[in-house]
Each structure stands twice: as structure tokens, then as C-alpha cells.
Amino acid sequence: MTAARNLPPEAQDEIARVVLMMATDEEPVYVLSPEEKASLAKSREQSRRGEYATDEQVRAIWAKHGL
């Protein structure tokens, strides 16, 4: 217990989330990081403007990951 109390508040919060997930039957909720939220907002805005990746760009990404 003492070790957990000495952790930063963010780490204590994460421990509490994990323990609560383990104690319930509910599916865990993923919380987006600020970077992920910004990326999602950018993607949605591009979609609203009709800006999508070209077929060539998609093929390049697939090739980069061996797909």
C-alpha cells in the first residue's frame, strides 16, 4: 500500500482504473490521449471537406506494412 501511495496521482488513477475493470464485468473504456483526440478531430475535419487518401497513398501505406 505504501508504494502505491508514493506514486504520482496519474499512476494511482491508472491503478484504480485497472482494479475497477477487474472487479466488474463491464468492458473497459478506452480513453483517448490528447494526441489521439487531435488526430481524430483532424481526420473528421478532412472527411467533412471530402479530403481522402488517394489509391496510391493507400497502396503505399499497405506496402510499408507488408500488406
PQR file with spaces between the fields and no chain letter, atoms N, CA, C, O and H, PARSE charges and radii, in Angstrom:
ATOM       1  N    MET     1       0.808   -1.182    0.000 -0.4000 1.5000
ATOM       2  CA   MET     1       0.000    0.000    0.000 -0.0000 2.0000
ATOM       3  C    MET     1       0.856    1.253    0.000  0.5500 1.7000
ATOM       4  O    MET     1       0.529    2.214   -0.697 -0.5500 1.4000
ATOM       5  N    THR     2       1.919    1.271    0.746 -0.4000 1.5000
ATOM       6  CA   THR     2       2.754    2.465    0.834 -0.0000 2.0000
ATOM       7  C    THR     2       3.354    2.795   -0.520  0.5500 1.7000
ATOM       8  O    THR     2       3.440    3.964   -0.895 -0.5500 1.4000
ATOM       9  H    THR     2       2.184    0.490    1.312  0.4000 1.0000
ATOM      10  N    ALA     3       3.769    1.777   -1.251 -0.4000 1.5000
ATOM      11  CA   ALA     3       4.362    2.013   -2.565 -0.0000 2.0000
ATOM      12  C    ALA     3       3.369    2.706   -3.484  0.5500 1.7000
ATOM      13  O    ALA     3       3.745    3.631   -4.205 -0.5500 1.4000
ATOM      14  H    ALA     3       3.700    0.827   -0.946  0.4000 1.0000
ATOM      15  N    ALA     4       2.119    2.282   -3.476 -0.4000 1.5000
ATOM      16  CA   ALA     4       1.091    2.898   -4.320 -0.0000 2.0000
ATOM      17  C    ALA     4       0.830    4.341   -3.894  0.5500 1.7000
ATOM      18  O    ALA     4       0.632    5.210   -4.743 -0.5500 1.4000
ATOM      19  H    ALA     4       1.814    1.531   -2.891  0.4000 1.0000
ATOM      20  N    ARG     5       0.829    4.596   -2.622 -0.4000 1.5000
ATOM      21  CA   ARG     5       0.588    5.969   -2.128 -0.0000 2.0000
ATOM      22  C    ARG     5       1.709    6.919   -2.538  0.5500 1.7000
ATOM      23  O    ARG     5       1.488    8.122   -2.676 -0.5500 1.4000
ATOM      24  H    ARG     5       0.990    3.890   -1.932  0.4000 1.0000
ATOM      25  N    ASN     6       2.899    6.384   -2.730 -0.4000 1.5000
ATOM      26  CA   ASN     6       4.038    7.219   -3.102 -0.0000 2.0000
ATOM      27  C    ASN     6       4.109    7.491   -4.605  0.5500 1.7000
ATOM      28  O    ASN     6       4.948    8.274   -5.050 -0.5500 1.4000
ATOM      29  H    ASN     6       3.079    5.407   -2.618  0.4000 1.0000
ATOM      30  N    LEU     7       3.243    6.857   -5.386 -0.4000 1.5000
ATOM      31  CA   LEU     7       3.225    7.078   -6.829 -0.0000 2.0000
ATOM      32  C    LEU     7       2.571    8.411   -7.152  0.5500 1.7000
ATOM      33  O    LEU     7       1.793    8.938   -6.357 -0.5500 1.4000
ATOM      34  H    LEU     7       2.561    6.220   -5.025  0.4000 1.0000
ATOM      35  N    PRO     8       2.889    8.959   -8.330 -0.5600 1.5000
ATOM      36  CA   PRO     8       2.214   10.195   -8.751  0.2800 2.0000
ATOM      37  C    PRO     8       0.709    9.953   -8.887  0.5500 1.7000
ATOM      38  O    PRO     8       0.288    8.821   -9.123 -0.5500 1.4000
ATOM      39  N    PRO     9      -0.097   10.990   -8.743 -0.5600 1.5000
ATOM      40  CA   PRO     9      -1.558   10.842   -8.824  0.2800 2.0000
ATOM      41  C    PRO     9      -2.026   10.168  -10.108  0.5500 1.7000
ATOM      42  O    PRO     9      -2.972    9.381  -10.077 -0.5500 1.4000
ATOM      43  N    GLU    10      -1.381   10.463  -11.237 -0.4000 1.5000
ATOM      44  CA   GLU    10      -1.786    9.846  -12.505 -0.0000 2.0000
ATOM      45  C    GLU    10      -1.611    8.323  -12.456  0.5500 1.7000
ATOM      46  O    GLU    10      -2.466    7.582  -12.939 -0.5500 1.4000
ATOM      47  H    GLU    10      -0.612   11.102  -11.261  0.4000 1.0000
ATOM      48  N    ALA    11      -0.519    7.867  -11.880 -0.4000 1.5000
ATOM      49  CA   ALA    11      -0.266    6.431  -11.768 -0.0000 2.0000
ATOM      50  C    ALA    11      -1.280    5.790  -10.815  0.5500 1.7000
ATOM      51  O    ALA    11      -1.761    4.686  -11.069 -0.5500 1.4000
ATOM      52  H    ALA    11       0.176    8.469  -11.487  0.4000 1.0000
ATOM      53  N    GLN    12      -1.600    6.478   -9.729 -0.4000 1.5000
ATOM      54  CA   GLN    12      -2.599    5.956   -8.799 -0.0000 2.0000
ATOM      55  C    GLN    12      -3.959    5.841   -9.487  0.5500 1.7000
ATOM      56  O    GLN    12      -4.680    4.864   -9.284 -0.5500 1.4000
ATOM      57  H    GLN    12      -1.210    7.375   -9.523  0.4000 1.0000
ATOM      58  N    ASP    13      -4.307    6.836  -10.297 -0.4000 1.5000
ATOM      59  CA   ASP    13      -5.576    6.786  -11.031 -0.0000 2.0000
ATOM      60  C    ASP    13      -5.611    5.601  -11.985  0.5500 1.7000
ATOM      61  O    ASP    13      -6.632    4.922  -12.099 -0.5500 1.4000
ATOM      62  H    ASP    13      -3.722    7.630  -10.462  0.4000 1.0000
ATOM      63  N    GLU    14      -4.504    5.352  -12.667 -0.4000 1.5000
ATOM      64  CA   GLU    14      -4.443    4.230  -13.605 -0.0000 2.0000
ATOM      65  C    GLU    14      -4.587    2.897  -12.871  0.5500 1.7000
ATOM      66  O    GLU    14      -5.283    1.997  -13.343 -0.5500 1.4000
ATOM      67  H    GLU    14      -3.675    5.904  -12.574  0.4000 1.0000
ATOM      68  N    ILE    15      -3.939    2.772  -11.734 -0.4000 1.5000
ATOM      69  CA   ILE    15      -4.073    1.556  -10.921 -0.0000 2.0000
ATOM      70  C    ILE    15      -5.530    1.365  -10.512  0.5500 1.7000
ATOM      71  O    ILE    15      -6.060    0.256  -10.588 -0.5500 1.4000
ATOM      72  H    ILE    15      -3.374    3.502  -11.351  0.4000 1.0000
ATOM      73  N    ALA    16      -6.170    2.435  -10.081 -0.4000 1.5000
ATOM      74  CA   ALA    16      -7.574    2.350   -9.669 -0.0000 2.0000
ATOM      75  C    ALA    16      -8.454    1.920  -10.839  0.5500 1.7000
ATOM      76  O    ALA    16      -9.355    1.100  -10.662 -0.5500 1.4000
ATOM      77  H    ALA    16      -5.740    3.336  -10.019  0.4000 1.0000
ATOM      78  N    ARG    17      -8.202    2.465  -12.036 -0.4000 1.5000
ATOM      79  CA   ARG    17      -8.991    2.072  -13.218 -0.0000 2.0000
ATOM      80  C    ARG    17      -8.835    0.580  -13.512  0.5500 1.7000
ATOM      81  O    ARG    17      -9.815   -0.107  -13.804 -0.5500 1.4000
ATOM      82  H    ARG    17      -7.470    3.131  -12.180  0.4000 1.0000
ATOM      83  N    VAL    18      -7.621    0.093  -13.435 -0.4000 1.5000
ATOM      84  CA   VAL    18      -7.362   -1.320  -13.724 -0.0000 2.0000
ATOM      85  C    VAL    18      -8.055   -2.210  -12.693  0.5500 1.7000
ATOM      86  O    VAL    18      -8.673   -3.212  -13.052 -0.5500 1.4000
ATOM      87  H    VAL    18      -6.826    0.651  -13.198  0.4000 1.0000
ATOM      88  N    VAL    19      -7.956   -1.852  -11.433 -0.4000 1.5000
ATOM      89  CA   VAL    19      -8.594   -2.642  -10.380 -0.0000 2.0000
ATOM      90  C    VAL    19     -10.110   -2.645  -10.570  0.5500 1.7000
ATOM      91  O    VAL    19     -10.745   -3.692  -10.440 -0.5500 1.4000
ATOM      92  H    VAL    19      -7.454   -1.038  -11.141  0.4000 1.0000
ATOM      93  N    LEU    20     -10.693   -1.494  -10.875 -0.4000 1.5000
ATOM      94  CA   LEU    20     -12.135   -1.430  -11.085 -0.0000 2.0000
ATOM      95  C    LEU    20     -12.555   -2.234  -12.311  0.5500 1.7000
ATOM      96  O    LEU    20     -13.613   -2.864  -12.294 -0.5500 1.4000
ATOM      97  H    LEU    20     -10.177   -0.644  -10.981  0.4000 1.0000
ATOM      98  N    MET    21     -11.757   -2.228  -13.365 -0.4000 1.5000
ATOM      99  CA   MET    21     -12.067   -3.042  -14.545 -0.0000 2.0000
ATOM     100  C    MET    21     -12.069   -4.519  -14.184  0.5500 1.7000
ATOM     101  O    MET    21     -12.926   -5.276  -14.639 -0.5500 1.4000
ATOM     102  H    MET    21     -10.897   -1.717  -13.378  0.4000 1.0000
ATOM     103  N    MET    22     -11.112   -4.924  -13.369 -0.4000 1.5000
ATOM     104  CA   MET    22     -11.005   -6.325  -12.992 -0.0000 2.0000
ATOM     105  C    MET    22     -12.154   -6.730  -12.072  0.5500 1.7000
ATOM     106  O    MET    22     -12.538   -7.900  -12.040 -0.5500 1.4000
ATOM     107  H    MET    22     -10.415   -4.309  -12.999  0.4000 1.0000
ATOM     108  N    ALA    23     -12.700   -5.784  -11.332 -0.4000 1.5000
ATOM     109  CA   ALA    23     -13.744   -6.083  -10.358 -0.0000 2.0000
ATOM     110  C    ALA    23     -15.142   -6.083  -10.967  0.5500 1.7000
ATOM     111  O    ALA    23     -16.104   -6.459  -10.297 -0.5500 1.4000
ATOM     112  H    ALA    23     -12.388   -4.834  -11.358  0.4000 1.0000
ATOM     113  N    THR    24     -15.269   -5.670  -12.218 -0.4000 1.5000
ATOM     114  CA   THR    24     -16.588   -5.617  -12.851 -0.0000 2.0000
ATOM     115  C    THR    24     -16.601   -6.480  -14.098  0.5500 1.7000
ATOM     116  O    THR    24     -15.557   -6.921  -14.578 -0.5500 1.4000
ATOM     117  H    THR    24     -14.488   -5.365  -12.763  0.4000 1.0000
ATOM     118  N    ASP    25     -17.786   -6.710  -14.608 -0.4000 1.5000
ATOM     119  CA   ASP    25     -17.933   -7.461  -15.847 -0.0000 2.0000
ATOM     120  C    ASP    25     -18.030   -6.546  -17.063  0.5500 1.7000
ATOM     121  O    ASP    25     -18.190   -7.013  -18.190 -0.5500 1.4000
ATOM     122  H    ASP    25     -18.634   -6.351  -14.217  0.4000 1.0000
ATOM     123  N    GLU    26     -17.933   -5.250  -16.827 -0.4000 1.5000
ATOM     124  CA   GLU    26     -18.063   -4.290  -17.909 -0.0000 2.0000
ATOM     125  C    GLU    26     -16.821   -4.290  -18.794  0.5500 1.7000
ATOM     126  O    GLU    26     -15.706   -4.565  -18.351 -0.5500 1.4000
ATOM     127  H    GLU    26     -17.803   -4.871  -15.911  0.4000 1.0000
ATOM     128  N    GLU    27     -17.060   -3.972  -20.058 -0.4000 1.5000
ATOM     129  CA   GLU    27     -15.949   -3.820  -20.991 -0.0000 2.0000
ATOM     130  C    GLU    27     -15.171   -2.560  -20.621  0.5500 1.7000
ATOM     131  O    GLU    27     -15.772   -1.553  -20.246 -0.5500 1.4000
ATOM     132  H    GLU    27     -17.966   -3.748  -20.418  0.4000 1.0000
ATOM     133  N    PRO    28     -13.862   -2.603  -20.720 -0.5600 1.5000
ATOM     134  CA   PRO    28     -13.086   -1.404  -20.398  0.2800 2.0000
ATOM     135  C    PRO    28     -13.351   -0.292  -21.424  0.5500 1.7000
ATOM     136  O    PRO    28     -13.588   -0.558  -22.602 -0.5500 1.4000
ATOM     137  N    VAL    29     -13.306    0.929  -20.958 -0.4000 1.5000
ATOM     138  CA   VAL    29     -13.478    2.082  -21.829 -0.0000 2.0000
ATOM     139  C    VAL    29     -12.095    2.633  -22.122  0.5500 1.7000
ATOM     140  O    VAL    29     -11.318    2.922  -21.212 -0.5500 1.4000
ATOM     141  H    VAL    29     -13.114    1.145  -20.001  0.4000 1.0000
ATOM     142  N    TYR    30     -11.800    2.774  -23.411 -0.4000 1.5000
ATOM     143  CA   TYR    30     -10.507    3.328  -23.788 -0.0000 2.0000
ATOM     144  C    TYR    30     -10.605    4.850  -23.779  0.5500 1.7000
ATOM     145  O    TYR    30     -11.519    5.419  -24.376 -0.5500 1.4000
ATOM     146  H    TYR    30     -12.431    2.539  -24.151  0.4000 1.0000
ATOM     147  N    VAL    31      -9.687    5.494  -23.119 -0.4000 1.5000
ATOM     148  CA   VAL    31      -9.657    6.947  -23.060 -0.0000 2.0000
ATOM     149  C    VAL    31      -8.586    7.440  -24.021  0.5500 1.7000
ATOM     150  O    VAL    31      -7.414    7.084  -23.900 -0.5500 1.4000
ATOM     151  H    VAL    31      -8.945    5.031  -22.634  0.4000 1.0000
ATOM     152  N    LEU    32      -9.001    8.262  -24.973 -0.4000 1.5000
ATOM     153  CA   LEU    32      -8.060    8.795  -25.948 -0.0000 2.0000
ATOM     154  C    LEU    32      -7.088    9.768  -25.296  0.5500 1.7000
ATOM     155  O    LEU    32      -7.458   10.541  -24.412 -0.5500 1.4000
ATOM     156  H    LEU    32      -9.953    8.552  -25.071  0.4000 1.0000
ATOM     157  N    SER    33      -5.842    9.715  -25.747 -0.4000 1.5000
ATOM     158  CA   SER    33      -4.853   10.690  -25.297 -0.0000 2.0000
ATOM     159  C    SER    33      -5.126   12.012  -26.012  0.5500 1.7000
ATOM     160  O    SER    33      -5.850   12.031  -27.008 -0.5500 1.4000
ATOM     161  H    SER    33      -5.541    9.087  -26.465  0.4000 1.0000
ATOM     162  N    PRO    34      -4.568   13.104  -25.528 -0.5600 1.5000
ATOM     163  CA   PRO    34      -4.748   14.383  -26.229  0.2800 2.0000
ATOM     164  C    PRO    34      -4.284   14.321  -27.690  0.5500 1.7000
ATOM     165  O    PRO    34      -4.898   14.933  -28.564 -0.5500 1.4000
ATOM     166  N    GLU    35      -3.206   13.585  -27.950 -0.4000 1.5000
ATOM     167  CA   GLU    35      -2.705   13.445  -29.316 -0.0000 2.0000
ATOM     168  C    GLU    35      -3.693   12.681  -30.189  0.5500 1.7000
ATOM     169  O    GLU    35      -3.920   13.042  -31.343 -0.5500 1.4000
ATOM     170  H    GLU    35      -2.708   13.088  -27.240  0.4000 1.0000
ATOM     171  N    GLU    36      -4.286   11.611  -29.625 -0.4000 1.5000
ATOM     172  CA   GLU    36      -5.266   10.828  -30.369 -0.0000 2.0000
ATOM     173  C    GLU    36      -6.526   11.647  -30.646  0.5500 1.7000
ATOM     174  O    GLU    36      -7.103   11.558  -31.730 -0.5500 1.4000
ATOM     175  H    GLU    36      -4.102   11.318  -28.687  0.4000 1.0000
ATOM     176  N    LYS    37      -6.954   12.450  -29.658 -0.4000 1.5000
ATOM     177  CA   LYS    37      -8.118   13.309  -29.854 -0.0000 2.0000
ATOM     178  C    LYS    37      -7.868   14.317  -30.967  0.5500 1.7000
ATOM     179  O    LYS    37      -8.741   14.559  -31.800 -0.5500 1.4000
ATOM     180  H    LYS    37      -6.486   12.522  -28.777  0.4000 1.0000
ATOM     181  N    ALA    38      -6.679   14.902  -30.979 -0.4000 1.5000
ATOM     182  CA   ALA    38      -6.338   15.885  -32.010 -0.0000 2.0000
ATOM     183  C    ALA    38      -6.296   15.228  -33.382  0.5500 1.7000
ATOM     184  O    ALA    38      -6.774   15.802  -34.360 -0.5500 1.4000
ATOM     185  H    ALA    38      -5.969   14.705  -30.302  0.4000 1.0000
ATOM     186  N    SER    39      -5.729   14.032  -33.462 -0.4000 1.5000
ATOM     187  CA   SER    39      -5.657   13.306  -34.732 -0.0000 2.0000
ATOM     188  C    SER    39      -7.047   12.964  -35.246  0.5500 1.7000
ATOM     189  O    SER    39      -7.320   13.089  -36.440 -0.5500 1.4000
ATOM     190  H    SER    39      -5.340   13.566  -32.667  0.4000 1.0000
ATOM     191  N    LEU    40      -7.922   12.536  -34.350 -0.4000 1.5000
ATOM     192  CA   LEU    40      -9.294   12.200  -34.727 -0.0000 2.0000
ATOM     193  C    LEU    40     -10.038   13.442  -35.213  0.5500 1.7000
ATOM     194  O    LEU    40     -10.759   13.387  -36.210 -0.5500 1.4000
ATOM     195  H    LEU    40      -7.701   12.435  -33.380  0.4000 1.0000
ATOM     196  N    ALA    41      -9.864   14.553  -34.513 -0.4000 1.5000
ATOM     197  CA   ALA    41     -10.519   15.802  -34.919 -0.0000 2.0000
ATOM     198  C    ALA    41     -10.037   16.234  -36.301  0.5500 1.7000
ATOM     199  O    ALA    41     -10.827   16.687  -37.130 -0.5500 1.4000
ATOM     200  H    ALA    41      -9.279   14.597  -33.704  0.4000 1.0000
ATOM     201  N    LYS    42      -8.726   16.090  -36.543 -0.4000 1.5000
ATOM     202  CA   LYS    42      -8.161   16.442  -37.851 -0.0000 2.0000
ATOM     203  C    LYS    42      -8.748   15.541  -38.936  0.5500 1.7000
ATOM     204  O    LYS    42      -9.105   16.020  -40.012 -0.5500 1.4000
ATOM     205  H    LYS    42      -8.084   15.722  -35.870  0.4000 1.0000
ATOM     206  N    SER    43      -8.849   14.261  -38.665 -0.4000 1.5000
ATOM     207  CA   SER    43      -9.401   13.311  -39.636 -0.0000 2.0000
ATOM     208  C    SER    43     -10.863   13.617  -39.948  0.5500 1.7000
ATOM     209  O    SER    43     -11.282   13.558  -41.104 -0.5500 1.4000
ATOM     210  H    SER    43      -8.559   13.872  -37.790  0.4000 1.0000
ATOM     211  N    ARG    44     -11.631   13.941  -38.923 -0.4000 1.5000
ATOM     212  CA   ARG    44     -13.044   14.270  -39.139 -0.0000 2.0000
ATOM     213  C    ARG    44     -13.192   15.533  -39.988  0.5500 1.7000
ATOM     214  O    ARG    44     -14.055   15.607  -40.863 -0.5500 1.4000
ATOM     215  H    ARG    44     -11.291   13.989  -37.984  0.4000 1.0000
ATOM     216  N    GLU    45     -12.351   16.514  -39.721 -0.4000 1.5000
ATOM     217  CA   GLU    45     -12.402   17.754  -40.485 -0.0000 2.0000
ATOM     218  C    GLU    45     -12.033   17.497  -41.951  0.5500 1.7000
ATOM     219  O    GLU    45     -12.663   18.041  -42.858 -0.5500 1.4000
ATOM     220  H    GLU    45     -11.650   16.455  -39.010  0.4000 1.0000
ATOM     221  N    GLN    46     -11.019   16.672  -42.175 -0.4000 1.5000
ATOM     222  CA   GLN    46     -10.639   16.325  -43.549 -0.0000 2.0000
ATOM     223  C    GLN    46     -11.785   15.590  -44.243  0.5500 1.7000
ATOM     224  O    GLN    46     -12.051   15.821  -45.423 -0.5500 1.4000
ATOM     225  H    GLN    46     -10.508   16.230  -41.438  0.4000 1.0000
ATOM     226  N    SER    47     -12.451   14.720  -43.520 -0.4000 1.5000
ATOM     227  CA   SER    47     -13.576   13.982  -44.084 -0.0000 2.0000
ATOM     228  C    SER    47     -14.714   14.925  -44.462  0.5500 1.7000
ATOM     229  O    SER    47     -15.324   14.778  -45.521 -0.5500 1.4000
ATOM     230  H    SER    47     -12.235   14.532  -42.562  0.4000 1.0000
ATOM     231  N    ARG    48     -14.997   15.892  -43.592 -0.4000 1.5000
ATOM     232  CA   ARG    48     -16.060   16.872  -43.881 -0.0000 2.0000
ATOM     233  C    ARG    48     -15.762   17.654  -45.166  0.5500 1.7000
ATOM     234  O    ARG    48     -16.668   18.018  -45.916 -0.5500 1.4000
ATOM     235  H    ARG    48     -14.501   16.011  -42.731  0.4000 1.0000
ATOM     236  N    ARG    49     -14.471   17.899  -45.394 -0.4000 1.5000
ATOM     237  CA   ARG    49     -14.082   18.642  -46.603 -0.0000 2.0000
ATOM     238  C    ARG    49     -13.958   17.733  -47.821  0.5500 1.7000
ATOM     239  O    ARG    49     -13.694   18.204  -48.928 -0.5500 1.4000
ATOM     240  H    ARG    49     -13.736   17.603  -44.785  0.4000 1.0000
ATOM     241  N    GLY    50     -14.150   16.412  -47.614 -0.4000 1.5000
ATOM     242  CA   GLY    50     -14.051   15.478  -48.729 -0.0000 2.0000
ATOM     243  C    GLY    50     -12.617   15.127  -49.092  0.5500 1.7000
ATOM     244  O    GLY    50     -12.343   14.682  -50.206 -0.5500 1.4000
ATOM     245  H    GLY    50     -14.364   16.029  -46.715  0.4000 1.0000
ATOM     246  N    GLU    51     -11.716   15.325  -48.162 -0.4000 1.5000
ATOM     247  CA   GLU    51     -10.298   15.036  -48.394 -0.0000 2.0000
ATOM     248  C    GLU    51      -9.987   13.616  -47.924  0.5500 1.7000
ATOM     249  O    GLU    51      -9.983   13.326  -46.727 -0.5500 1.4000
ATOM     250  H    GLU    51     -11.938   15.686  -47.257  0.4000 1.0000
ATOM     251  N    TYR    52      -9.730   12.748  -48.886 -0.4000 1.5000
ATOM     252  CA   TYR    52      -9.423   11.350  -48.572 -0.0000 2.0000
ATOM     253  C    TYR    52      -8.102   10.970  -49.220  0.5500 1.7000
ATOM     254  O    TYR    52      -7.646   11.623  -50.158 -0.5500 1.4000
ATOM     255  H    TYR    52      -9.734   12.984  -49.858  0.4000 1.0000
ATOM     256  N    ALA    53      -7.495    9.909  -48.711 -0.4000 1.5000
ATOM     257  CA   ALA    53      -6.256    9.409  -49.289 -0.0000 2.0000
ATOM     258  C    ALA    53      -6.534    8.882  -50.691  0.5500 1.7000
ATOM     259  O    ALA    53      -7.589    8.309  -50.963 -0.5500 1.4000
ATOM     260  H    ALA    53      -7.866    9.378  -47.949  0.4000 1.0000
ATOM     261  N    THR    54      -5.561    9.091  -51.572 -0.4000 1.5000
ATOM     262  CA   THR    54      -5.684    8.548  -52.925 -0.0000 2.0000
ATOM     263  C    THR    54      -5.403    7.049  -52.883  0.5500 1.7000
ATOM     264  O    THR    54      -4.860    6.539  -51.904 -0.5500 1.4000
ATOM     265  H    THR    54      -4.704    9.556  -51.351  0.4000 1.0000
ATOM     266  N    ASP    55      -5.774    6.354  -53.946 -0.4000 1.5000
ATOM     267  CA   ASP    55      -5.479    4.922  -54.031 -0.0000 2.0000
ATOM     268  C    ASP    55      -3.978    4.689  -53.910  0.5500 1.7000
ATOM     269  O    ASP    55      -3.538    3.731  -53.274 -0.5500 1.4000
ATOM     270  H    ASP    55      -6.216    6.768  -54.741  0.4000 1.0000
ATOM     271  N    GLU    56      -3.206    5.564  -54.518 -0.4000 1.5000
ATOM     272  CA   GLU    56      -1.736    5.424  -54.473 -0.0000 2.0000
ATOM     273  C    GLU    56      -1.223    5.574  -53.041  0.5500 1.7000
ATOM     274  O    GLU    56      -0.340    4.824  -52.624 -0.5500 1.4000
ATOM     275  H    GLU    56      -3.563    6.342  -55.035  0.4000 1.0000
ATOM     276  N    GLN    57      -1.757    6.522  -52.292 -0.4000 1.5000
ATOM     277  CA   GLN    57      -1.340    6.704  -50.899 -0.0000 2.0000
ATOM     278  C    GLN    57      -1.707    5.491  -50.050  0.5500 1.7000
ATOM     279  O    GLN    57      -0.921    5.063  -49.204 -0.5500 1.4000
ATOM     280  H    GLN    57      -2.473    7.131  -52.631  0.4000 1.0000
ATOM     281  N    VAL    58      -2.883    4.942  -50.271 -0.4000 1.5000
ATOM     282  CA   VAL    58      -3.308    3.757  -49.521 -0.0000 2.0000
ATOM     283  C    VAL    58      -2.403    2.587  -49.851  0.5500 1.7000
ATOM     284  O    VAL    58      -1.963    1.874  -48.948 -0.5500 1.4000
ATOM     285  H    VAL    58      -3.520    5.289  -50.958  0.4000 1.0000
ATOM     286  N    ARG    59      -2.114    2.374  -51.139 -0.4000 1.5000
ATOM     287  CA   ARG    59      -1.209    1.278  -51.514 -0.0000 2.0000
ATOM     288  C    ARG    59       0.171    1.447  -50.894  0.5500 1.7000
ATOM     289  O    ARG    59       0.794    0.462  -50.496 -0.5500 1.4000
ATOM     290  H    ARG    59      -2.471    2.953  -51.872  0.4000 1.0000
ATOM     291  N    ALA    60       0.658    2.683  -50.807 -0.4000 1.5000
ATOM     292  CA   ALA    60       1.972    2.940  -50.210 -0.0000 2.0000
ATOM     293  C    ALA    60       1.982    2.573  -48.739  0.5500 1.7000
ATOM     294  O    ALA    60       2.951    1.988  -48.255 -0.5500 1.4000
ATOM     295  H    ALA    60       0.152    3.483  -51.130  0.4000 1.0000
ATOM     296  N    ILE    61       0.907    2.911  -48.014 -0.4000 1.5000
ATOM     297  CA   ILE    61       0.822    2.548  -46.599 -0.0000 2.0000
ATOM     298  C    ILE    61       0.757    1.042  -46.433  0.5500 1.7000
ATOM     299  O    ILE    61       1.430    0.477  -45.570 -0.5500 1.4000
ATOM     300  H    ILE    61       0.120    3.386  -48.408  0.4000 1.0000
ATOM     301  N    TRP    62      -0.059    0.385  -47.264 -0.4000 1.5000
ATOM     302  CA   TRP    62      -0.147   -1.078  -47.204 -0.0000 2.0000
ATOM     303  C    TRP    62       1.216   -1.700  -47.454  0.5500 1.7000
ATOM     304  O    TRP    62       1.623   -2.613  -46.736 -0.5500 1.4000
ATOM     305  H    TRP    62      -0.606    0.844  -47.965  0.4000 1.0000
ATOM     306  N    ALA    63       1.914   -1.221  -48.454 -0.4000 1.5000
ATOM     307  CA   ALA    63       3.235   -1.773  -48.794 -0.0000 2.0000
ATOM     308  C    ALA    63       4.216   -1.556  -47.640  0.5500 1.7000
ATOM     309  O    ALA    63       5.022   -2.431  -47.323 -0.5500 1.4000
ATOM     310  H    ALA    63       1.583   -0.479  -49.037  0.4000 1.0000
ATOM     311  N    LYS    64       4.137   -0.390  -47.024 -0.4000 1.5000
ATOM     312  CA   LYS    64       5.028   -0.073  -45.901 -0.0000 2.0000
ATOM     313  C    LYS    64       4.867   -1.090  -44.768  0.5500 1.7000
ATOM     314  O    LYS    64       5.832   -1.402  -44.070 -0.5500 1.4000
ATOM     315  H    LYS    64       3.482    0.321  -47.281  0.4000 1.0000
ATOM     316  N    HIS    65       3.660   -1.601  -44.587 -0.4000 1.5000
ATOM     317  CA   HIS    65       3.377   -2.540  -43.506 -0.0000 2.0000
ATOM     318  C    HIS    65       3.262   -3.992  -43.997  0.5500 1.7000
ATOM     319  O    HIS    65       2.770   -4.865  -43.281 -0.5500 1.4000
ATOM     320  H    HIS    65       2.876   -1.348  -45.153  0.4000 1.0000
ATOM     321  N    GLY    66       3.718   -4.225  -45.209 -0.4000 1.5000
ATOM     322  CA   GLY    66       3.744   -5.584  -45.743 -0.0000 2.0000
ATOM     323  C    GLY    66       2.399   -6.170  -46.061  0.5500 1.7000
ATOM     324  O    GLY    66       2.222   -7.387  -45.999 -0.5500 1.4000
ATOM     325  H    GLY    66       4.118   -3.516  -45.790  0.4000 1.0000
ATOM     326  N    LEU    67       1.443   -5.330  -46.400 -0.4000 1.5000
ATOM     327  CA   LEU    67       0.083   -5.821  -46.714 -0.0000 2.0000
ATOM     328  C    LEU    67      -0.170   -5.783  -48.203  0.5500 1.7000
ATOM     329  O    LEU    67      -1.253   -6.155  -48.656 -0.5500 1.4000
ATOM     330  H    LEU    67       1.586   -4.341  -46.449  0.4000 1.0000
